């Protein structure tokens, strides 16, 4: 079982439009409504693969009730933490050329009692977990050290932790030695406090993040592929993609693929790349099912293209 923890979930509305023109009335071609948040997306991808997953998340108001209903419909077990504030609603505008514009709401502020209930729920639900995936931003009320506390408690209970967050929350959590962290290029650049312009830059940054405490780093480099760096070595994975439709949740699908395949080594990286590549070719934040995957399009190698310039340099 893969347990996911999403401290700041959302109800995500995605609109596909031909082009985003500021100040004009834009008519959407399609509309989707999905339960959102990084950890929620990981659970959705795990469930799409036919694996058991439990989603721990604070839920409040009508948006929270709708998220629980949508997750149950996808075969996901929900361990809700009731909160007074309404769960946030986010908007994504996907243009025909693949450009994505996102508007993310801040979310409710958790009270002291709600924070304690969230931790208690994580602890009670983690007993049967093979992996605990802690993902996303922290809501108001939680300190930057919150993820570090979760990592410490999870390790004390014998569970493995995958962490996907950024900024100070990531830096604080590294001290607790999470089993794997999954930054994108921007988050990796922020962690080492310098720009990244090549795959070699990203590799060096991933090695530094490991030196800070991460036992393994799974770095998403967007269209350029993914890096996995651990005690066992370093690998680079990439995949052919015919057309990008939406990259919402693609990194979360990658993490799910990585954990589904065991969470270690080149086979897990290949699964991560396949899931990420499939996700960007689907609408909105739809998570890929096994039929959407194309393992033959994936390449994993130890011959890392150090001098390759990143399509989107990270600053």
C-alpha positions, -999 to 999 in steps of 0.1 A, spaced: 0 0 0 12 35 -8 0 62 17 0 97 4 -1 129 26 -14 161 10 -14 189 37 -29 215 12 -52 197 -13 -73 214 -39 -102 211 -62 -87 216 -97 -105 231 -126 -87 228 -160 -99 246 -191 -84 240 -225 -83 271 -247 -68 280 -280 -48 309 -267 -48 330 -235 -54 367 -243 -52 390 -214 -83 413 -209 -105 394 -233 -134 369 -230 -120 334 -236 -142 305 -245 -130 272 -232 -131 242 -255 -132 216 -227 -135 217 -189 -124 192 -163 -127 191 -125 -103 168 -106 -92 163 -70 -58 180 -68 -27 184 -48 6 166 -54 -1 137 -30 -37 133 -43 -23 130 -78 1 103 -67 -28 84 -52 -48 88 -84 -19 74 -104 -13 45 -80 -50 36 -81 -50 39 -119 -23 12 -119 -45 -11 -98 -26 -7 -66 -40 1 -32 -35 36 -19 -48 56 10 -49 94 8 -46 115 40 -57 151 36 -74 179 55 -109 185 39 -133 213 46 -165 229 31 -182 219 -1 -149 217 -21 -136 192 5 -167 170 3 -165 170 -35 -128 160 -34 -136 130 -12 -165 120 -35 -142 122 -66 -115 102 -49 -138 74 -38 -151 72 -74 -115 65 -85 -111 36 -60 -90 56 -36 -94 51 2 -97 85 19 -86 92 54 -100 127 58 -90 152 85 -120 175 90 -111 212 91 -132 244 96 -118 263 66 -129 254 30 -105 234 9 -90 256 -19 -100 256 -55 -73 261 -82 -76 270 -119 -54 258 -148 -56 272 -183 -40 249 -209 -33 265 -243 -32 246 -276 5 251 -279 11 233 -245 16 265 -224 0 261 -190 -11 290 -167 -21 281 -132 -38 301 -105 -34 284 -71 -54 296 -40 -36 297 -6 -59 273 12 -72 273 48 -52 279 79 -51 249 101 -57 253 139 -35 236 165 -60 209 170 -64 203 133 -26 200 129 -24 174 157 -53 154 141 -34 155 108 -3 140 124 -23 114 143 -41 104 111 -8 99 93 5 78 121 -25 56 123 -28 51 86 9 44 80 11 10 97 5 -10 65 23 14 41 52 3 19 58 39 11 46 72 25 46 100 -1 45 135 15 38 160 -12 31 196 -19 31 230 -2 23 234 35 -10 252 44 -10 282 67 -5 271 103 21 244 97 57 253 103 84 246 77 97 218 99 64 198 97 76 175 69 108 168 89 87 157 118 67 134 96 99 119 82 113 113 116 81 96 129 78 75 98 113 62 100 107 54 137 78 33 126 99 15 99 83 32 69 100 46 39 94 83 29 92 99 -5 91 137 -3 80 162 -30 81 197 -17 103 228 -21 118 258 -4 124 259 33 102 229 39 125 208 17 156 221 33 143 214 68 132 179 59 165 170 44 180 169 79 157 140 87 171 120 58 140 112 36 145 80 15 139 99 -18 131 135 -27 116 145 -61 124 181 -70 119 196 -104 147 217 -120 135 250 -104 132 234 -70 166 218 -74 181 252 -83 165 268 -53 178 241 -30 214 247 -41 209 285 -45 223 288 -81 210 285 -117 210 252 -136 216 254 -173 227 218 -183 220 183 -173 254 182 -157 245 212 -135 214 193 -124 234 162 -116 258 181 -95 229 198 -77 213 164 -70 245 151 -55 246 182 -33 210 176 -22 220 140 -13 249 155 8 223 176 26 205 144 37 184 129 9 192 92 5 181 94 -32 171 122 -56 146 118 -84 149 150 -104 124 159 -130 139 180 -158 108 186 -178 110 178 -215 147 169 -210 140 138 -189 148 127 -153 178 120 -131 180 94 -104 210 97 -80 215 74 -51 242 53 -33 240 28 -61 248 53 -88 233 78 -112 210 73 -142 194 95 -168 160 86 -183 141 102 -212 111 93 -234 97 102 -268 66 123 -266 45 129 -297 26 159 -283 22 177 -250 -14 183 -240 -11 192 -203 17 189 -178 -5 192 -148 4 164 -124 30 149 -147 57 150 -119 32 134 -95 25 106 -120 63 102 -123 67 98 -85 38 73 -85 55 53 -112 87 53 -93 71 40 -61 50 14 -79 82 -1 -93 98 -3 -59 113 31 -55 149 23 -62 172 17 -92 170 21 -130 138 0 -134 120 24 -110 134 53 -130 121 38 -163 87 35 -147 88 71 -135 97 83 -170 70 62 -187 43 75 -163 54 112 -167 56 109 -205 21 94 -206 7 120 -183 17 150 -204 -2 135 -234 -35 133 -214 -59 162 -207 -59 182 -175 -46 163 -146 -57 129 -158 -34 102 -144 -22 75 -168 -34 39 -167 -13 9 -178 -27 11 -213 -14 47 -216 22 37 -210 47 31 -237 78 15 -222 94 11 -256 97 49 -258 118 51 -227 156 51 -225 175 48 -192 213 50 -192 243 56 -170 258 77 -198 245 110 -186 246 138 -212 263 163 -190 267 190 -216 231 190 -228 215 223 -223 182 223 -205 152 233 -226 140 254 -197 171 265 -176 163 268 -139 171 299 -120 
